[in-house]
Amino acid sequence: MPLPDPVTVVDLRPDDLRQAQPLEGPGVLVIVLSLQAIEDGQHGLSQHSGPLLVVCERGVRSGLAARYLRADGLDAQAHPGGIDAFLQSVRH
């Protein structure tokens, strides 16, 4: 999956997993949120955040989070395959 440039990545992973595999790349801004905060509408994101790409460990929670964010009027999609697939797409 090609990444939009620039892209805001919403990282749903717990602290220990984020520290073990930090997300970085050119044109990538990372925002750390929980699925609960997104479900509750407490994410603080707006349309000015640009396109949002949601990632989690395996790709399951990111799909749900992206649906909630789209319901809030945001341009959000989940990266299929979780963090490993995301890291591969950033490296290529």
Secondary structure, DSSP 8 states (H G I E B T S, - for coil): ----SSEEEEE-S-HHHHHHS----TTEEEEE--HHHHHTT-----GGG-SEEEE-SSSHHHHHHHHHHHHTT--EEE-TTHHHHHHHHHH-
